[in-house]
Amino acid sequence: MSTTRQSIVDLIDTNFKTITVVNGFSSNLGNNVFQFRDPPLADEELPALSYGDVSDIIGEEDEGEHNLEISVEITASGTTSPSAMRDMIQDVLTAYKLCEESSLIAEINYFDSELFPEMAKKKYMKARIRFGIKYFTEIFEI
């Protein structure tokens, strides 16, 4: 039996993998989606999206309330323009927003994003995005 948290992560994964030009997005970021993937990435894996459910904060008044933080990192070639990176950030936001249609999720939030070139000879361009998902379970369940 899958936990609610795993079901939500599966939904996020599915939504991120829809990020393709064929599906109306501006990039094909969905072709290279990884959970908790650390660089280095091979050139043929770029652009890539790595994400993880990095923390789960339990509600102060309702122990069945979960506030899950999702961290996303986009890695692209150093020759990728800042404009193209912003388009990829928007692609991720659009795919993430599809999660609010799920009956498992009470609320979704967009916390912030950062865009920056890697310092290692500008081999990579990166962006980081943080999201929140509120959902409910029975006490002592995730």
Buried (B, 14 or more C-beta within 10 A) or exposed (E): EEEBBEBBBEBBEBBBBBBBEEEEBBBBBBBBBBEEBEBEBEEEBBBBBBBBBEEEEEEEEEEEBBBBBBBBBBBBEBEBEEEBBBBBBBBBBBBBEBBEEBEBBBEBEEEEBEBEBEEEEEBBBBBBBBBBBBBBBEEEEB
